[in-house]
Amino acid sequence: MPGEETHNVVYRLIDREQYKGQAVLVVGGGDSALEAAIAISEQPDTHVILSYRSAAFSRVKQKNRTLLEQGEKSGRIKVMLNSGVKEILEKWEKSNKNDVEYFIAAFNFYFRESQQELLQLSKEEPTKNQDALVLTDSLGNKSGYLHSYVSKNDSLFAISQNIIDKAIALYPNRLDLRFGKIHTLGEFEKFDLFSNQILNTITNSINSENLSDFTQFENVEINYLPKQKLNPFSIVAEAQKEKGLHR
């Protein structure tokens, strides 16, 4: 799932109480998914959406089916059949288009969709830092290499950037949005835009006197630029000195 590497995505339920008072999306149609949705929905002020790509839950225990129906009737669980993450995002946007969490989810979705890992069979030896499976013929001679590569879709990437730009316009002081954009520009090797976005982020923080928020990035290094590492906290510290804003 796009965005699955983020800290908000988990693959099993360990402590249902940690979701108290939150909105939670559970994806799946087996007993594990239903049991997770039911358990989380029992926490106070918690809202659960259960998304499943098929039209019905075909192989689940009757007990879980009954508890799920009870959760639906009480309003604690909303079941969305024949749905996927993209469909949920579209409905989310229509219901609350300025929700910052929507922007983050949609941005992650389209950015991950813009990259697809593929396998390639080649007779050319891979580059030094590229892992590959060496293929041999019946005599033990090298006959080719099997390796993966990432195919990038500029159209989907552009959608992700449009979404994050809207979010930044609405929430200009959210540094997580700005650094999310910086990260993706680096991944797509758009280094001019990458550098400009760093400078825009610093300028905005100086103008809004939002510099204290940079302390959370004190140990962050940005190393996409060739032979250069940037520490945003160090850059802002220098800017503070120049502007006489050091606190």
Kinemage of the C-alpha trace (Angstrom):
@kinemage 1
@onewidth
@group {chain A} dominant
@subgroup {mainchain}
@vectorlist {calphas} color= white
{ca met a 1} P 0.000 0.000 0.000
{ca pro a 2} L 1.373 3.456 -0.808
{ca gly a 3} L 2.680 5.098 2.320
{ca glu a 4} L 2.975 1.782 4.108
{ca glu a 5} L 6.432 2.640 5.428
{ca thr a 6} L 5.118 5.488 7.598
{ca his a 7} L 4.741 5.176 11.358
{ca asn a 8} L 0.940 5.383 11.063
{ca val a 9} L 0.705 2.023 9.286
{ca val a 10} L 0.838 -1.229 11.276
{ca tyr a 11} L 0.261 -4.852 10.306
{ca arg a 12} L -1.127 -6.272 13.508
{ca leu a 13} L -3.014 -5.023 16.528
{ca ile a 14} L -0.916 -5.041 19.690
{ca asp a 15} L -2.557 -2.514 21.995
{ca arg a 16} L -6.055 -1.438 21.069
{ca glu a 17} L -6.094 1.230 23.781
{ca gln a 18} L -3.497 3.292 21.911
{ca tyr a 19} L -6.181 4.166 19.329
{ca lys a 20} L -8.513 5.768 21.865
{ca gly a 21} L -10.106 8.900 20.443
{ca gln a 22} L -8.717 8.390 16.932
{ca ala a 23} L -10.010 7.717 13.440
{ca val a 24} L -8.655 4.367 12.233
{ca leu a 25} L -8.734 2.681 8.824
{ca val a 26} L -8.553 -1.110 8.819
{ca val a 27} L -7.949 -2.741 5.419
{ca gly a 28} L -8.848 -6.378 4.825
{ca gly a 29} L -11.673 -8.905 4.811
{ca gly a 30} L -10.451 -11.806 6.911
{ca asp a 31} L -11.005 -12.642 10.558
{ca ser a 32} L -7.884 -10.743 11.629
{ca ala a 33} L -9.122 -7.535 9.991
{ca leu a 34} L -12.615 -7.872 11.443
{ca glu a 35} L -11.304 -8.657 14.916
{ca ala a 36} L -8.967 -5.651 14.794
{ca ala a 37} L -11.767 -3.329 13.671
{ca ile a 38} L -14.099 -4.623 16.370
{ca ala a 39} L -11.496 -4.343 19.136
{ca ile a 40} L -10.450 -0.812 18.178
{ca ser a 41} L -14.073 0.359 17.854
{ca glu a 42} L -14.668 -0.547 21.498
{ca gln a 43} L -12.312 2.209 22.632
{ca pro a 44} L -13.938 5.503 23.728
{ca asp a 45} L -14.442 8.173 21.045
{ca thr a 46} L -12.872 5.979 18.377
{ca his a 47} L -14.172 5.808 14.804
{ca val a 48} L -13.280 2.858 12.590
{ca ile a 49} L -13.582 2.359 8.841
{ca leu a 50} L -13.218 -1.205 7.574
{ca ser a 51} L -12.294 -1.302 3.889
{ca tyr a 52} L -12.496 -4.489 1.830
{ca arg a 53} L -11.991 -4.825 -1.916
{ca ser a 54} L -14.654 -7.532 -2.430
{ca ala a 55} L -18.438 -7.339 -2.259
{ca ala a 56} L -18.816 -9.486 0.882
{ca phe a 57} L -16.929 -11.140 3.728
{ca ser a 58} L -16.999 -14.713 2.486
{ca arg a 59} L -14.750 -16.613 4.904
{ca val a 60} L -15.105 -15.153 8.382
{ca lys a 61} L -16.351 -16.625 11.634
{ca gln a 62} L -20.007 -16.081 12.393
{ca lys a 63} L -19.066 -14.547 15.748
{ca asn a 64} L -16.988 -11.860 14.043
{ca arg a 65} L -19.705 -11.245 11.469
{ca thr a 66} L -22.257 -10.707 14.248
{ca leu a 67} L -20.008 -8.366 16.250
{ca leu a 68} L -19.252 -6.393 13.102
{ca glu a 69} L -22.942 -5.953 12.359
{ca gln a 70} L -23.477 -4.741 15.922
{ca gly a 71} L -20.646 -2.256 15.491
{ca glu a 72} L -22.209 -0.969 12.289
{ca lys a 73} L -25.620 -0.525 13.904
{ca ser a 74} L -24.105 1.401 16.813
{ca gly a 75} L -22.217 3.677 14.428
{ca arg a 76} L -18.824 2.697 15.831
{ca ile a 77} L -17.759 0.971 12.600
{ca lys a 78} L -18.317 1.979 9.000
{ca val a 79} L -17.920 -0.871 6.491
{ca met a 80} L -16.881 0.005 2.935
{ca leu a 81} L -17.088 -2.963 0.560
{ca asn a 82} L -15.792 -2.884 -3.011
{ca ser a 83} L -13.409 -0.187 -1.923
{ca gly a 84} L -9.715 0.558 -2.022
{ca val a 85} L -7.491 3.256 -0.627
{ca lys a 86} L -7.981 5.512 -3.675
{ca glu a 87} L -11.771 5.393 -3.398
{ca ile a 88} L -11.574 6.217 0.305
{ca leu a 89} L -9.355 9.207 -0.397
{ca glu a 90} L -11.834 10.528 -2.949
{ca lys a 91} L -14.724 10.264 -0.484
{ca trp a 92} L -12.566 11.766 2.263
{ca glu a 93} L -11.765 14.786 0.099
{ca lys a 94} L -15.427 15.394 -0.661
{ca ser a 95} L -16.461 15.169 2.994
{ca asn a 96} L -13.629 17.279 4.439
{ca lys a 97} L -11.459 18.692 1.674
{ca asn a 98} L -9.304 20.874 3.937
{ca asp a 99} L -8.418 18.142 6.439
{ca val a 100} L -4.618 18.119 6.763
{ca glu a 101} L -4.660 14.368 7.405
{ca tyr a 102} L -6.388 13.883 4.048
{ca phe a 103} L -3.644 15.835 2.296
{ca ile a 104} L -0.940 13.751 3.979
{ca ala a 105} L -2.641 10.470 3.083
{ca ala a 106} L -3.311 11.497 -0.528
{ca phe a 107} L 0.212 12.876 -0.966
{ca asn a 108} L 1.733 9.611 0.286
{ca phe a 109} L -0.618 7.561 -1.883
{ca tyr a 110} L 0.176 9.268 -5.181
{ca phe a 111} L 3.881 9.557 -4.435
{ca arg a 112} L 4.193 5.822 -3.781
{ca glu a 113} L 2.035 5.079 -6.844
{ca ser a 114} L 4.458 7.136 -8.915
{ca gln a 115} L 7.205 4.596 -8.238
{ca gln a 116} L 7.017 0.950 -9.227
{ca glu a 117} L 9.738 -1.610 -8.655
{ca leu a 118} L 10.206 -3.870 -11.686
{ca leu a 119} L 12.457 -6.797 -12.564
{ca gln a 120} L 14.761 -6.663 -15.555
{ca leu a 121} L 16.719 -9.410 -17.301
{ca ser a 122} L 19.917 -8.102 -18.844
{ca lys a 123} L 23.162 -9.367 -20.293
{ca glu a 124} L 24.975 -6.269 -19.076
{ca glu a 125} L 26.716 -6.443 -15.728
{ca pro a 126} L 24.940 -4.290 -13.117
{ca thr a 127} L 26.506 -1.198 -11.630
{ca lys a 128} L 28.740 -1.461 -8.576
{ca asn a 129} L 26.048 -0.631 -6.006
{ca gln a 130} L 23.266 -2.643 -7.663
{ca asp a 131} L 22.280 -6.048 -6.337
{ca ala a 132} L 21.577 -8.666 -8.978
{ca leu a 133} L 21.038 -12.387 -9.388
{ca val a 134} L 23.681 -13.906 -11.659
{ca leu a 135} L 22.302 -16.387 -14.185
{ca thr a 136} L 24.458 -19.176 -15.590
{ca asp a 137} L 24.121 -21.622 -18.456
{ca ser a 138} L 24.484 -25.402 -18.295
{ca leu a 139} L 28.287 -25.068 -18.387
{ca gly a 140} L 28.390 -22.645 -15.493
{ca asn a 141} L 29.147 -19.602 -17.631
{ca lys a 142} L 27.488 -16.287 -16.835
{ca ser a 143} L 24.585 -15.774 -19.194
{ca gly a 144} L 22.810 -12.776 -17.726
{ca tyr a 145} L 21.694 -10.810 -14.702
{ca leu a 146} L 18.314 -10.385 -13.033
{ca his a 147} L 17.915 -7.163 -11.087
{ca ser a 148} L 15.264 -4.722 -10.010
{ca tyr a 149} L 14.842 -1.083 -10.932
{ca val a 150} L 12.375 1.642 -10.065
{ca ser a 151} L 10.121 2.961 -12.819
{ca lys a 152} L 8.949 6.527 -12.162
{ca asn a 153} L 5.681 8.030 -13.341
{ca asp a 154} L 5.972 11.805 -13.717
{ca ser a 155} L 2.206 12.296 -14.052
{ca leu a 156} L 1.421 10.664 -10.711
{ca phe a 157} L 4.349 12.473 -9.128
{ca ala a 158} L 2.906 15.774 -10.349
{ca ile a 159} L -0.423 14.907 -8.692
{ca ser a 160} L 1.357 14.257 -5.397
{ca gln a 161} L 3.139 17.621 -5.633
{ca asn a 162} L -0.087 19.441 -6.426
{ca ile a 163} L -1.708 17.917 -3.343
{ca ile a 164} L 1.150 18.791 -0.993
{ca asp a 165} L 1.321 22.325 -2.421
{ca lys a 166} L -2.362 22.820 -1.553
{ca ala a 167} L -1.672 21.547 1.951
{ca ile a 168} L 1.285 23.902 2.407
{ca ala a 169} L -0.817 26.846 1.192
{ca leu a 170} L -3.456 26.033 3.826
{ca tyr a 171} L -0.988 25.149 6.588
{ca pro a 172} L 2.167 27.174 5.796
{ca asn a 173} L 3.769 26.603 9.196
{ca arg a 174} L 3.512 22.793 9.118
{ca leu a 175} L 7.156 21.794 8.679
{ca asp a 176} L 6.274 18.122 8.224
{ca leu a 177} L 4.437 19.042 5.014
{ca arg a 178} L 7.347 21.073 3.707
{ca phe a 179} L 9.942 18.441 4.517
{ca gly a 180} L 7.729 15.771 2.982
{ca lys a 181} L 7.809 17.720 -0.272
{ca ile a 182} L 11.570 18.184 -0.006
{ca his a 183} L 12.071 14.447 0.466
{ca thr a 184} L 10.027 13.522 -2.605
{ca leu a 185} L 11.791 16.082 -4.789
{ca gly a 186} L 15.072 14.496 -3.778
{ca glu a 187} L 13.770 11.008 -4.559
{ca phe a 188} L 12.895 12.153 -8.084
{ca glu a 189} L 16.246 13.945 -8.405
{ca lys a 190} L 14.636 17.312 -9.084
{ca phe a 191} L 17.499 19.085 -7.383
{ca asp a 192} L 16.740 22.668 -8.460
{ca leu a 193} L 13.226 22.444 -7.031
{ca phe a 194} L 14.635 20.541 -4.058
{ca ser a 195} L 17.050 23.372 -3.193
{ca asn a 196} L 14.432 26.059 -3.763
{ca gln a 197} L 11.995 24.303 -1.448
{ca ile a 198} L 14.586 24.188 1.337
{ca leu a 199} L 15.168 27.923 0.970
{ca asn a 200} L 11.418 28.617 0.836
{ca thr a 201} L 10.943 26.615 4.029
{ca ile a 202} L 13.651 28.563 5.836
{ca thr a 203} L 12.406 31.917 4.540
{ca asn a 204} L 8.847 31.177 5.611
{ca ser a 205} L 9.979 30.150 9.091
{ca ile a 206} L 12.081 33.290 9.489
{ca asn a 207} L 9.276 35.560 8.323
{ca ser a 208} L 6.723 33.859 10.573
{ca glu a 209} L 9.200 33.606 13.483
{ca asn a 210} L 8.408 29.924 13.502
{ca leu a 211} L 12.069 29.032 13.935
{ca ser a 212} L 11.658 27.117 17.165
{ca asp a 213} L 9.916 24.326 15.265
{ca phe a 214} L 13.199 23.544 13.503
{ca thr a 215} L 14.675 22.142 16.718
{ca gln a 216} L 12.972 18.808 15.971
{ca phe a 217} L 15.170 18.559 12.855
{ca glu a 218} L 18.449 19.232 14.679
{ca asn a 219} L 19.862 15.818 13.839
{ca val a 220} L 18.481 15.642 10.299
{ca glu a 221} L 20.849 15.631 7.355
{ca ile a 222} L 19.703 16.059 3.771
{ca asn a 223} L 22.213 14.428 1.445
{ca tyr a 224} L 20.588 14.266 -1.984
{ca leu a 225} L 22.783 16.996 -3.428
{ca pro a 226} L 26.041 15.588 -4.804
{ca lys a 227} L 28.952 15.889 -2.368
{ca gln a 228} L 26.932 18.103 -0.041
{ca lys a 229} L 25.035 17.500 3.170
{ca leu a 230} L 22.589 20.037 4.540
{ca asn a 231} L 21.440 20.265 8.126
{ca pro a 232} L 18.326 22.471 8.188
{ca phe a 233} L 18.810 23.287 11.866
{ca ser a 234} L 22.325 24.623 11.186
{ca ile a 235} L 21.083 26.710 8.266
{ca val a 236} L 18.330 28.246 10.381
{ca ala a 237} L 20.750 28.905 13.243
{ca glu a 238} L 22.919 30.928 10.876
{ca ala a 239} L 19.853 32.768 9.587
{ca gln a 240} L 18.856 33.593 13.152
{ca lys a 241} L 22.237 35.162 13.809
{ca glu a 242} L 22.108 37.243 10.646
{ca lys a 243} L 18.592 38.472 11.384
{ca gly a 244} L 19.226 38.975 15.092
{ca leu a 245} L 16.483 36.492 15.900
{ca his a 246} L 18.509 34.082 18.022
{ca arg a 247} L 16.549 33.181 21.149
